[in-house]
């Protein structure tokens, strides 16, 4: 079967231009929704990474400020 025969089989599927237009609009709508969902997922991932980075930074700051011997003296002065 040649390519021309395959193309001829689908010529009558969209007799009316309105049908073709509706299909195109539906496809565009699906692509837009998928694009929006993908953007939302990327934003959520970015926000989660920022939250985890801040949490890690806060934990490291707490470790840096930890007074090992439990007194109020700055150990670096000695």
N, CA, C and O atoms as CSV, one atom per row, in Angstrom:
chain,resi,resn,atom,element,x,y,z
A,1,UNK,N,N,0.840,-1.176,0.000
A,1,UNK,CA,C,0.000,0.000,0.000
A,1,UNK,C,C,0.887,1.243,0.000
A,1,UNK,O,O,1.824,1.333,0.794
A,2,UNK,N,N,0.615,2.159,-0.844
A,2,UNK,CA,C,1.438,3.365,-0.937
A,2,UNK,C,C,0.941,4.423,0.040
A,2,UNK,O,O,-0.147,4.308,0.604
A,3,UNK,N,N,1.746,5.438,0.226
A,3,UNK,CA,C,1.370,6.529,1.129
A,3,UNK,C,C,0.123,7.250,0.655
A,3,UNK,O,O,-0.664,7.729,1.472
A,4,UNK,N,N,-0.065,7.334,-0.632
A,4,UNK,CA,C,-1.247,8.010,-1.176
A,4,UNK,C,C,-2.508,7.265,-0.796
A,4,UNK,O,O,-3.532,7.890,-0.518
A,5,UNK,N,N,-2.457,5.929,-0.777
A,5,UNK,CA,C,-3.626,5.142,-0.387
A,5,UNK,C,C,-3.980,5.361,1.073
A,5,UNK,O,O,-5.156,5.435,1.430
A,6,UNK,N,N,-2.966,5.464,1.912
A,6,UNK,CA,C,-3.202,5.690,3.336
A,6,UNK,C,C,-3.828,7.059,3.552
A,6,UNK,O,O,-4.768,7.193,4.336
A,7,UNK,N,N,-3.321,8.069,2.869
A,7,UNK,CA,C,-3.862,9.417,3.001
A,7,UNK,C,C,-5.303,9.483,2.522
A,7,UNK,O,O,-6.113,10.202,3.108
A,8,UNK,N,N,-5.634,8.759,1.486
A,8,UNK,CA,C,-6.999,8.771,0.953
A,8,UNK,C,C,-7.989,8.191,1.949
A,8,UNK,O,O,-9.154,8.589,1.963
A,9,UNK,N,N,-7.546,7.258,2.779
A,9,UNK,CA,C,-8.443,6.640,3.745
A,9,UNK,C,C,-8.945,7.636,4.784
A,9,UNK,O,O,-10.029,7.451,5.337
A,10,UNK,N,N,-8.187,8.676,5.055
A,10,UNK,CA,C,-8.557,9.637,6.087
A,10,UNK,C,C,-9.166,10.924,5.545
A,10,UNK,O,O,-9.504,11.820,6.318
A,11,UNK,N,N,-9.305,11.026,4.261
A,11,UNK,CA,C,-9.843,12.254,3.668
A,11,UNK,C,C,-11.275,12.518,4.089
A,11,UNK,O,O,-11.657,13.678,4.242
A,12,UNK,N,N,-12.080,11.486,4.282
A,12,UNK,CA,C,-13.500,11.669,4.580
A,12,UNK,C,C,-13.773,11.753,6.078
A,12,UNK,O,O,-14.924,11.931,6.478
A,13,UNK,N,N,-12.755,11.631,6.908
A,13,UNK,CA,C,-12.972,11.685,8.351
A,13,UNK,C,C,-13.481,13.046,8.809
A,13,UNK,O,O,-14.307,13.115,9.719
A,14,UNK,N,N,-13.016,14.109,8.210
A,14,UNK,CA,C,-13.438,15.456,8.584
A,14,UNK,C,C,-14.130,16.111,7.391
A,14,UNK,O,O,-13.566,16.955,6.696
A,15,UNK,N,N,-15.354,15.692,7.190
A,15,UNK,CA,C,-16.131,16.223,6.075
A,15,UNK,C,C,-16.397,17.700,6.304
A,15,UNK,O,O,-16.357,18.499,5.368
A,16,UNK,N,N,-16.660,18.051,7.518
A,16,UNK,CA,C,-17.010,19.426,7.852
A,16,UNK,C,C,-15.806,20.109,8.508
A,16,UNK,O,O,-15.147,19.520,9.365
A,17,UNK,N,N,-15.527,21.321,8.116
A,17,UNK,CA,C,-14.419,22.075,8.711
A,17,UNK,C,C,-14.636,22.328,10.198
A,17,UNK,O,O,-13.676,22.454,10.959
A,18,UNK,N,N,-15.899,22.401,10.608
A,18,UNK,CA,C,-16.196,22.617,12.027
A,18,UNK,C,C,-15.691,21.448,12.882
A,18,UNK,O,O,-15.207,21.649,13.996
A,19,UNK,N,N,-15.808,20.225,12.348
A,19,UNK,CA,C,-15.306,19.056,13.076
A,19,UNK,C,C,-13.791,19.137,13.239
A,19,UNK,O,O,-13.263,18.888,14.323
A,20,UNK,N,N,-13.114,19.476,12.185
A,20,UNK,CA,C,-11.659,19.593,12.229
A,20,UNK,C,C,-11.248,20.694,13.201
A,20,UNK,O,O,-10.275,20.551,13.941
A,21,UNK,N,N,-11.998,21.786,13.192
A,21,UNK,CA,C,-11.701,22.901,14.085
A,21,UNK,C,C,-11.907,22.498,15.549
A,21,UNK,O,O,-11.117,22.866,16.418
A,22,UNK,N,N,-12.982,21.736,15.811
A,22,UNK,CA,C,-13.242,21.280,17.178
A,22,UNK,C,C,-12.131,20.351,17.669
A,22,UNK,O,O,-11.704,20.439,18.820
A,23,UNK,N,N,-11.671,19.467,16.796
A,23,UNK,CA,C,-10.595,18.553,17.167
A,23,UNK,C,C,-9.318,19.335,17.447
A,23,UNK,O,O,-8.614,19.060,18.418
A,24,UNK,N,N,-9.027,20.300,16.602
A,24,UNK,CA,C,-7.824,21.123,16.795
A,24,UNK,C,C,-7.900,21.904,18.101
A,24,UNK,O,O,-6.912,22.003,18.830
A,25,UNK,N,N,-9.075,22.460,18.396
A,25,UNK,CA,C,-9.243,23.197,19.652
A,25,UNK,C,C,-9.095,22.277,20.860
A,25,UNK,O,O,-8.514,22.669,21.872
A,26,UNK,N,N,-9.613,21.065,20.760
A,26,UNK,CA,C,-9.497,20.097,21.853
A,26,UNK,C,C,-8.030,19.722,22.066
A,26,UNK,O,O,-7.562,19.650,23.203
A,27,UNK,N,N,-7.318,19.488,20.982
A,27,UNK,CA,C,-5.893,19.145,21.097
A,27,UNK,C,C,-5.109,20.298,21.720
A,27,UNK,O,O,-4.236,20.084,22.561
A,28,UNK,N,N,-5.428,21.516,21.301
A,28,UNK,CA,C,-4.760,22.691,21.850
A,28,UNK,C,C,-5.061,22.830,23.338
A,28,UNK,O,O,-4.179,23.158,24.131
A,29,UNK,N,N,-6.306,22.581,23.705
A,29,UNK,CA,C,-6.704,22.661,25.103
A,29,UNK,C,C,-5.951,21.634,25.949
A,29,UNK,O,O,-5.499,21.944,27.051
A,30,UNK,N,N,-5.820,20.423,25.437
A,30,UNK,CA,C,-5.093,19.373,26.159
A,30,UNK,C,C,-3.628,19.760,26.306
A,30,UNK,O,O,-3.051,19.609,27.382
A,31,UNK,N,N,-3.021,20.261,25.226
A,31,UNK,CA,C,-1.613,20.675,25.291
A,31,UNK,C,C,-1.430,21.806,26.297
A,31,UNK,O,O,-0.451,21.824,27.041
A,32,UNK,N,N,-2.363,22.739,26.320
A,32,UNK,CA,C,-2.285,23.867,27.248
A,32,UNK,C,C,-2.396,23.375,28.686
A,32,UNK,O,O,-1.642,23.804,29.559
A,33,UNK,N,N,-3.352,22.464,28.925
A,33,UNK,CA,C,-3.519,21.918,30.268
A,33,UNK,C,C,-2.279,21.151,30.710
A,33,UNK,O,O,-1.832,21.288,31.849
A,34,UNK,N,N,-1.730,20.350,29.815
A,34,UNK,CA,C,-0.521,19.594,30.143
A,34,UNK,C,C,0.643,20.541,30.416
A,34,UNK,O,O,1.436,20.317,31.331
A,35,UNK,N,N,0.737,21.588,29.621
A,35,UNK,CA,C,1.793,22.574,29.820
A,35,UNK,C,C,1.623,23.262,31.179
A,35,UNK,O,O,2.602,23.468,31.897
A,36,UNK,N,N,0.400,23.612,31.529
A,36,UNK,CA,C,0.126,24.254,32.813
A,36,UNK,C,C,0.449,23.319,33.969
A,36,UNK,O,O,1.022,23.740,34.974
A,37,UNK,N,N,0.083,22.056,33.827
A,37,UNK,CA,C,0.378,21.079,34.874
A,37,UNK,C,C,1.880,20.890,35.036
A,37,UNK,O,O,2.382,20.779,36.154
A,38,UNK,N,N,2.592,20.853,33.920
A,38,UNK,CA,C,4.041,20.702,33.970
A,38,UNK,C,C,4.683,21.918,34.643
A,38,UNK,O,O,5.594,21.772,35.458
A,39,UNK,N,N,4.208,23.114,34.301
A,39,UNK,CA,C,4.728,24.328,34.935
A,39,UNK,C,C,4.460,24.303,36.435
A,39,UNK,O,O,5.328,24.657,37.233
A,40,UNK,N,N,3.266,23.888,36.810
A,40,UNK,CA,C,2.899,23.835,38.227
A,40,UNK,C,C,3.793,22.843,38.968
A,40,UNK,O,O,4.231,23.110,40.087
A,41,UNK,N,N,4.062,21.692,38.337
A,41,UNK,CA,C,4.919,20.684,38.943
A,41,UNK,C,C,6.336,21.228,39.130
A,41,UNK,O,O,6.959,20.995,40.165
A,42,UNK,N,N,6.842,21.949,38.134
A,42,UNK,CA,C,8.175,22.544,38.246
A,42,UNK,C,C,8.240,23.592,39.355
A,42,UNK,O,O,9.222,23.668,40.093
A,43,UNK,N,N,7.189,24.392,39.462
A,43,UNK,CA,C,7.131,25.408,40.521
A,43,UNK,C,C,7.085,24.735,41.888
A,43,UNK,O,O,7.782,25.149,42.815
A,44,UNK,N,N,6.255,23.688,42.009
A,44,UNK,CA,C,6.172,22.963,43.285
A,44,UNK,C,C,7.522,22.364,43.668
A,44,UNK,O,O,7.924,22.417,44.830
A,45,UNK,N,N,8.216,21.798,42.690
A,45,UNK,CA,C,9.538,21.228,42.957
A,45,UNK,C,C,10.531,22.303,43.396
A,45,UNK,O,O,11.313,22.090,44.322
A,46,UNK,N,N,10.498,23.449,42.733
A,46,UNK,CA,C,11.387,24.552,43.097
A,46,UNK,C,C,11.111,25.039,44.515
A,46,UNK,O,O,12.040,25.269,45.290
A,47,UNK,N,N,9.840,25.195,44.852
A,47,UNK,CA,C,9.486,25.639,46.202
A,47,UNK,C,C,9.914,24.614,47.251
A,47,UNK,O,O,10.376,24.987,48.330
A,48,UNK,N,N,9.765,23.337,46.942
A,48,UNK,CA,C,10.188,22.293,47.873
A,48,UNK,C,C,11.706,22.324,48.060
A,48,UNK,O,O,12.196,22.176,49.179
A,49,UNK,N,N,12.448,22.515,46.972
A,49,UNK,CA,C,13.904,22.608,47.068
A,49,UNK,C,C,14.325,23.812,47.914
A,49,UNK,O,O,15.240,23.711,48.731
A,50,UNK,N,N,13.655,24.947,47.715
A,50,UNK,CA,C,13.970,26.139,48.509
A,50,UNK,C,C,13.665,25.901,49.980
A,50,UNK,O,O,14.434,26.310,50.850
A,51,UNK,N,N,12.536,25.234,50.265
A,51,UNK,CA,C,12.164,24.958,51.647
A,51,UNK,C,C,13.202,24.045,52.296
A,51,UNK,O,O,13.610,24.276,53.434
A,52,UNK,N,N,13.625,23.017,51.580
A,52,UNK,CA,C,14.623,22.096,52.112
A,52,UNK,C,C,15.980,22.787,52.303
A,52,UNK,O,O,16.677,22.531,53.284
A,53,UNK,N,N,16.344,23.654,51.369
A,53,UNK,CA,C,17.605,24.387,51.495
A,53,UNK,C,C,17.573,25.301,52.714
A,53,UNK,O,O,18.561,25.389,53.444
A,54,UNK,N,N,16.456,25.979,52.943
A,54,UNK,CA,C,16.327,26.863,54.107
A,54,UNK,C,C,16.380,26.049,55.391
A,54,UNK,O,O,17.025,26.445,56.362
A,55,UNK,N,N,15.703,24.915,55.389
A,55,UNK,CA,C,15.711,24.045,56.572
A,55,UNK,C,C,17.126,23.554,56.869
A,55,UNK,O,O,17.544,23.531,58.027
A,56,UNK,N,N,17.854,23.169,55.846
A,56,UNK,CA,C,19.234,22.723,56.015
A,56,UNK,C,C,20.115,23.859,56.533
A,56,UNK,O,O,20.931,23.662,57.433
A,57,UNK,N,N,19.943,25.046,55.958
A,57,UNK,CA,C,20.720,26.214,56.401
A,57,UNK,C,C,20.432,26.525,57.863
A,57,UNK,O,O,21.348,26.802,58.637
A,58,UNK,N,N,19.153,26.479,58.239
A,58,UNK,CA,C,18.788,26.743,59.634
A,58,UNK,C,C,19.417,25.704,60.565
A,58,UNK,O,O,19.911,26.042,61.641
A,59,UNK,N,N,19.394,24.442,60.143
A,59,UNK,CA,C,20.008,23.388,60.952
A,59,UNK,C,C,21.513,23.603,61.089
A,59,UNK,O,O,22.074,23.418,62.169
A,60,UNK,N,N,22.164,23.993,60.000
A,60,UNK,CA,C,23.606,24.242,60.057
A,60,UNK,C,C,23.926,25.454,60.921
A,60,UNK,O,O,24.926,25.463,61.639
A,61,UNK,N,N,23.078,26.476,60.851
A,61,UNK,CA,C,23.274,27.649,61.713
A,61,UNK,C,C,23.132,27.261,63.182
A,61,UNK,O,O,23.877,27.747,64.033
A,62,UNK,N,N,22.179,26.389,63.473
A,62,UNK,CA,C,22.001,25.930,64.852
A,62,UNK,C,C,23.232,25.177,65.329
A,62,UNK,O,O,23.648,25.329,66.478
A,63,UNK,N,N,23.812,24.370,64.462
A,63,UNK,CA,C,25.021,23.619,64.818
A,63,UNK,C,C,26.185,24.580,65.051
A,63,UNK,O,O,26.959,24.404,65.991
A,64,UNK,N,N,26.309,25.596,64.195
A,64,UNK,CA,C,27.384,26.583,64.345
A,64,UNK,C,C,27.250,27.369,65.638
A,64,UNK,O,O,28.256,27.759,66.230
A,65,UNK,N,N,26.041,27.604,66.079
A,65,UNK,CA,C,25.801,28.409,67.285
A,65,UNK,C,C,25.718,27.554,68.542
A,65,UNK,O,O,25.483,28.084,69.628
A,66,UNK,N,N,25.901,26.284,68.424
A,66,UNK,CA,C,25.794,25.386,69.563
A,66,UNK,C,C,26.977,25.589,70.516
A,66,UNK,O,O,28.133,25.575,70.094
A,67,UNK,N,N,26.676,25.775,71.793
A,67,UNK,CA,C,27.700,25.956,72.824
A,67,UNK,C,C,27.965,24.589,73.459
A,67,UNK,O,O,27.156,24.084,74.238
A,68,UNK,N,N,29.102,24.009,73.114
A,68,UNK,CA,C,29.395,22.636,73.505
A,68,UNK,C,C,29.500,22.433,75.013
A,68,UNK,O,O,29.085,21.393,75.525
A,69,UNK,N,N,30.046,23.403,75.722
A,69,UNK,CA,C,30.227,23.193,77.159
A,69,UNK,C,C,29.089,23.774,77.994
A,69,UNK,O,O,29.148,23.722,79.223
A,70,UNK,N,N,28.083,24.309,77.377
A,70,UNK,CA,C,26.881,24.737,78.079
A,70,UNK,C,C,26.986,26.027,78.843
A,70,UNK,O,O,26.051,26.377,79.563
A,71,UNK,N,N,28.086,26.758,78.725
A,71,UNK,CA,C,28.183,28.041,79.423
A,71,UNK,C,C,27.850,29.176,78.445
A,71,UNK,O,O,27.669,28.954,77.247
A,72,UNK,N,N,27.778,30.352,78.970
A,72,UNK,CA,C,27.444,31.519,78.151
A,72,UNK,C,C,28.681,32.215,77.604
A,72,UNK,O,O,28.567,33.266,76.974
A,73,UNK,N,N,29.849,31.653,77.832
A,73,UNK,CA,C,31.083,32.287,77.402
A,73,UNK,C,C,31.364,31.961,75.937
A,73,UNK,O,O,31.060,30.873,75.448
A,74,UNK,N,N,31.940,32.919,75.272
A,74,UNK,CA,C,32.356,32.698,73.901
A,74,UNK,C,C,33.697,31.961,73.933
A,74,UNK,O,O,34.702,32.522,74.369
A,75,UNK,N,N,33.714,30.722,73.476
A,75,UNK,CA,C,34.916,29.889,73.571
A,75,UNK,C,C,36.050,30.385,72.690
A,75,UNK,O,O,37.205,30.030,72.927
A,76,UNK,N,N,35.752,31.202,71.673
A,76,UNK,CA,C,36.800,31.702,70.781
A,76,UNK,C,C,37.698,32.737,71.458
A,76,UNK,O,O,38.800,33.004,70.977
A,77,UNK,N,N,37.243,33.323,72.567
A,77,UNK,CA,C,38.021,34.350,73.251
A,77,UNK,C,C,39.182,33.760,74.040
A,77,UNK,O,O,40.095,34.491,74.425
A,78,UNK,N,N,39.168,32.488,74.281
A,78,UNK,CA,C,40.201,31.866,75.123
A,78,UNK,C,C,41.280,31.253,74.333
A,78,UNK,O,O,42.218,30.693,74.899
